[in-house]
Amino acid sequence: MAVELKPIHALALWHDVVLKTVRADGPDLSQRQMAIMTQVYLTPPPHTVRGLASILNVSKPAITRALDTLGQMGLLKRRRDEQDRRNVLIQRTVKGSVFLTDLGELIAKAATNLNP
């Protein structure tokens, strides 16, 4: 289902969602952290630091720093790949799933309140 928005309405929707997330008590994620979260939760595994760095076109240390923070928040976790010990797999958590479900609901509600 495609939804067409004029650029001004798309920006208004984004603005509304960003304001609500900043005002909420939940985590305040950077754009990079949010990109990692949505990549891990919306695409099939496996997810690795190397793979995320390639997809997001950023360095592996930048991914590692973001994963450190997301791990401390309990939104993602890392585990060594038992088949190839050189790889670290990025895994979803219940807390991360709940966070993104809530965010999706917030976006959907904001979109219904949009006045194009």
C-alpha positions in Angstrom: 0.0 0.0 0.0 1.6 3.2 -1.1 0.8 6.5 0.7 1.6 9.7 -1.2 2.4 12.7 0.9 3.5 16.1 -0.2 7.0 16.9 1.1 5.6 19.5 3.6 3.2 16.9 5.0 6.0 14.3 5.2 8.1 16.7 7.2 5.2 17.6 9.4 4.6 13.9 10.2 8.3 13.4 10.9 8.4 16.5 13.1 5.4 15.3 15.1 6.9 11.8 15.6 10.3 13.2 16.6 8.7 15.6 19.1 6.7 12.9 20.7 9.7 10.5 21.0 11.9 13.3 22.5 9.2 14.2 25.0 8.6 10.6 26.0 10.3 8.8 28.8 11.8 6.1 26.4 15.2 6.0 24.8 16.2 9.0 22.7 18.0 7.3 19.8 20.3 9.0 17.2 19.5 8.6 13.5 22.3 6.0 13.2 21.0 4.0 16.1 17.5 4.1 14.7 18.8 3.0 11.3 20.5 0.0 13.0 17.4 -0.8 15.0 15.1 -0.8 12.0 17.6 -2.7 9.8 17.9 -5.5 12.4 14.2 -5.7 13.2 12.7 -5.2 9.7 15.0 -7.4 7.7 15.8 -11.1 8.2 18.9 -12.2 10.1 21.7 -12.8 10.3 23.0 -9.3 11.1 26.7 -8.6 11.7 28.8 -5.5 12.4 30.4 -5.8 9.0 27.0 -6.2 7.2 25.4 -3.3 9.0 28.5 -1.1 8.3 28.1 -2.0 4.6 24.4 -1.4 4.4 24.5 1.9 6.3 27.8 3.0 4.5 29.5 3.8 7.8 32.6 2.5 9.5 32.6 -0.7 11.7 33.8 1.3 14.7 30.7 3.6 14.3 28.4 0.6 14.2 30.2 -0.8 17.3 29.8 2.4 19.2 26.1 2.5 18.4 25.7 -1.2 19.3 27.4 -0.5 22.6 24.7 2.1 23.5 21.8 0.0 22.1 23.1 -3.0 24.1 23.3 -0.9 27.3 19.7 0.1 26.7 18.7 -3.6 26.2 17.4 -2.9 22.7 19.8 -5.2 20.9 22.4 -7.8 22.0 25.5 -9.3 20.5 26.6 -12.9 20.4 29.6 -14.6 18.9 28.7 -16.7 15.8 29.4 -20.3 16.9 30.0 -21.4 13.2 32.5 -18.6 12.5 33.9 -17.2 15.8 35.3 -14.2 13.9 31.7 -12.9 13.4 29.5 -11.2 16.0 25.8 -11.6 15.4 23.4 -8.8 16.3 20.2 -10.1 17.9 16.8 -8.7 18.7 15.5 -8.4 22.2 12.0 -8.3 23.7 12.6 -4.8 24.9 13.7 -3.7 21.4 10.7 -5.3 19.8 8.4 -3.5 22.2 10.2 -0.2 21.6 9.7 -0.5 17.8 6.1 -1.7 18.1 5.3 1.3 20.3 7.1 3.6 17.8 5.2 2.1 14.9 1.9 2.7 16.7 3.0 6.3 17.5 3.8 6.9 13.8 0.5 5.4 12.6 -1.4 7.5 15.1 0.5 10.7 14.0 -0.3 9.8 10.3 -4.0 9.6 11.0 -3.9 13.0 12.7 -2.1 14.5 9.7 -4.0 17.3 7.9 -2.9 17.3 4.3 
